[in-house]
Amino acid sequence: MARVTTHVLDTSRGTPGTDIKVELYAIDGGRRLIASAVTDSDGRAELTGERAVNTGIYELVFRAGDYFRRSGVALPDPPFVDEVAVRFGIAEANGRYHVPLLVSPWSYSTYRGS
């Protein structure tokens, strides 16, 4: 069974994205919440823990707008970057899927990390 982890970096400040709520959804004919976590002081979160997931399509949703508002960033209404959804596939049944997010109030990027 695959494992899913993440690491959020605030590229506007050059710091870890701390206390960001992250949700993991299975996309299997619908959208089903299977896990949620909050990033730690290093911006990291383990989404699956001891509960691993099967192969298939998944989506991570990062509550970046909430993070920037709490951080005192002046955001437009609505914010340009608010909820960041990253949809990805898990093809390796025993793989580790580390999905980092680099985010600012104006942009984001992701990749499969190690």
C-alpha positions as CSV (number, residue, x, y, z in Angstrom):
1,M,0.0,0.0,0.0
2,A,1.3,3.4,-0.9
3,R,2.1,6.3,1.5
4,V,1.4,10.0,0.9
5,T,3.4,12.8,2.5
6,T,3.9,16.5,1.7
7,H,6.2,19.4,2.5
8,V,5.0,23.0,2.0
9,L,7.4,25.9,1.5
10,D,6.3,29.5,1.5
11,T,8.4,30.9,-1.4
12,S,7.3,34.5,-0.6
13,R,9.2,34.4,2.7
14,G,11.6,31.5,2.2
15,T,10.2,29.6,5.2
16,P,8.3,26.4,5.8
17,G,4.5,26.7,5.4
18,T,3.4,25.9,9.0
19,D,-0.1,25.1,10.3
20,I,-1.5,24.6,6.8
21,K,-4.5,22.2,6.6
22,V,-4.1,19.6,4.0
23,E,-6.7,17.1,2.9
24,L,-6.3,13.9,0.9
25,Y,-9.2,12.8,-1.3
26,A,-9.7,9.6,-3.3
27,I,-11.1,10.3,-6.8
28,D,-13.0,7.1,-7.6
29,G,-16.3,8.0,-9.3
30,G,-16.7,10.8,-6.8
31,R,-14.5,12.7,-4.4
32,R,-14.1,11.0,-1.0
33,L,-12.0,12.5,1.9
34,I,-9.7,9.8,3.3
35,A,-7.3,11.8,5.4
36,S,-6.4,15.3,6.7
37,A,-3.4,16.8,8.5
38,V,-1.8,20.1,9.5
39,T,1.7,20.9,8.5
40,D,4.2,20.9,11.3
41,S,6.9,23.6,12.1
42,D,9.0,22.3,9.2
43,G,6.0,22.5,6.8
44,R,5.7,18.7,6.7
45,A,2.7,16.4,7.0
46,E,2.1,12.7,6.8
47,L,-1.3,12.1,5.2
48,T,-1.6,8.3,5.4
49,G,0.3,7.4,8.6
50,E,-0.1,3.7,9.2
51,R,-3.1,3.7,6.9
52,A,-1.7,3.3,3.4
53,V,-3.7,3.8,0.2
54,N,-4.4,1.8,-2.9
55,T,-3.4,2.6,-6.5
56,G,-5.7,5.2,-8.1
57,I,-6.3,8.9,-8.6
58,Y,-6.0,11.2,-5.6
59,E,-6.2,14.9,-4.8
60,L,-4.4,16.9,-2.1
61,V,-6.1,20.2,-1.2
62,F,-3.9,22.8,0.6
63,R,-5.7,25.6,2.5
64,A,-3.0,28.2,1.4
65,G,-5.3,31.2,1.5
66,D,-6.1,30.6,5.2
67,Y,-2.4,30.3,5.9
68,F,-1.6,33.6,4.2
69,R,-4.4,35.4,6.0
70,R,-3.2,34.2,9.4
71,S,0.3,35.3,8.5
72,G,-0.9,38.9,8.0
73,V,-0.5,38.9,4.2
74,A,-2.8,41.5,2.5
75,L,-4.8,39.4,0.0
76,P,-7.3,40.6,-2.6
77,D,-10.8,39.4,-2.2
78,P,-11.0,36.8,-3.5
79,P,-7.3,35.8,-3.2
80,F,-5.5,34.8,-6.3
81,V,-4.2,31.6,-4.6
82,D,-6.6,30.2,-2.0
83,E,-7.3,26.4,-2.0
84,V,-4.6,24.6,-4.0
85,A,-5.7,21.3,-5.4
86,V,-3.1,18.9,-6.8
87,R,-4.5,15.8,-8.5
88,F,-2.1,12.9,-9.0
89,G,-2.0,9.2,-9.7
90,I,-0.6,6.4,-7.5
91,A,0.6,3.6,-9.8
92,E,3.0,1.9,-7.4
93,A,1.1,-0.1,-4.9
94,N,4.0,0.0,-2.4
95,G,5.4,3.4,-3.4
96,R,6.0,6.5,-1.3
97,Y,4.4,9.5,-2.8
98,H,5.9,12.7,-1.5
99,V,4.1,15.7,-3.0
100,P,5.8,19.0,-2.0
101,L,4.1,22.4,-2.6
102,L,6.0,25.6,-3.2
103,V,3.5,28.4,-2.7
104,S,3.2,32.2,-2.5
105,P,0.1,34.4,-2.6
106,W,0.6,34.7,-6.4
107,S,1.8,31.3,-7.6
108,Y,2.4,27.6,-6.7
109,S,4.2,24.6,-8.1
110,T,4.6,20.9,-7.2
111,Y,6.5,17.8,-8.1
112,R,6.9,14.2,-7.0
113,G,9.6,14.4,-4.4
114,S,11.7,11.7,-2.8
